[in-house]
Amino acid sequence: MIVLLTGDRGSGKTTACQRLANRARETGWDVAGVLSPAVFTGGVKVAIDAVDLRNGERRRLATARTAVTLSGGLHTLAWSFDAATITWGNEVLTRAVPCDLLIVDELGPLELEQGQGWTAGIIAVNTKSYRQAWVVVRRELLAVALQLWPAARVVEVTDTQGWDWSSLLDG
């Protein structure tokens, strides 16, 4: 089963993935993939890290774009991405399958519109070498993701406090 986890920016998609990963591990599942937690300084989101869900290794994925980072490299309107971490993340995603729970947080404009970034995440999902795959996708890219995986279940992050985490793993 493929689940596309979507919601507004700051709605808790990464937190939901972390909670799901924790619950899956508690039930003995092999959890793999990448998580992309935000990094805040003084209440302002200044960076995004990448975490290997199998071993906890953490690297800086992106920093907020400034006048200094406006040219060159891999970027979106808001973020400049570290090429070495993109390569590392693709290696993590390639090794992630087979597993019980695959989490790809997130496939965004780099992957779904530009064919760059964590392209190994798309390949890993396409292998179907897992019990469940949870893929974080922004609401504005949901139609693109559904073209790739038309049978995917869409789950909206609204209030994850009330979720029954065990039933989510049951499918």
Secondary structure, 3 states (H helix, E strand, C coil): CEEEEECCCCCCHHHHHHHHHHHHHHCCCCEEEEECCEEEECCEEEEEEEEECCCCCEEEEEEECCHHHCCCCEECCCEEECHHHHHHHHHHHHHHCCCCEEEECCCCHHHHCCCCCCHHHHHHHHHCCCCEEEEECCHHHHHHHHHHCCCCEEEECCCHHHCCHHHHHHC
